[in-house]
Amino acid sequence: MSTSPNIARVARVVAAKDLRIEMRSHIVVQQVLPFAGLVMVMFAFALDNDDVLQRVAGGLVWLATLFSLFIVVQRSYAIETSDGALDALRVAGVDSQGIFLGKSAALFVQLITLELLLFVLAVVLYQVQLSLAGLVLLVTCVLCATAGLAFVGTLYGGLTAGAHGRETLLPLLLLPVVAPVVLSATRATESAFLSGGAVLADGWPWVGVLAVFAALFGIGGLLSFGALIEE
């Protein structure tokens, strides 16, 4: 049985490997970030109403994040399956829990980088207001929501990694599962921005939902990821 230090060591190595691949390929910087930024700009032109934009800013940020999540997850597992790296790790007896945590951590870092740009764009393009208390709520929301998205993305990415048509299968499977994250994160973000008559106190229960979601899928991923990648 693997020990916790071994799981942590495998997770660090896998996360570092995924992040090194990204730093060399620049997929997030050169493709995902421009795509997400373009989505935000197009929404600004399409709605063309400051009041409407301020009211829906939170939802637009998380929709852009969701679209980008598909690209990042598919890219990550396409690399793993093209050269058999995932199978090699499994055959070598590398702890699957460490692989799950490592890939989730790398995905978390990439999504956080993306979301930072999106929220800056929301402030600039949509002219949303953000107080200090709102910033605390927003940061907590982002951390919990991103953890949930990273766990779910890693889990379902592993499930569809070897499937035919995984490019379309992944969104079909992932969308219903992450719907609670998008909804809860949107409501919490609206409260942080004080948009649509929302108040800060309204956002914290939604953050609690995000934390529970992340915990459930984190534990579920640790328990099931090894079986998923063996099928």
Helices and strands as residue ranges (DSSP letters): H 4-25, H 27-27, I 28-32, H 33-47, H 50-82, H 85-91, H 96-126, H 132-160, H 166-193, G 195-197, H 200-230
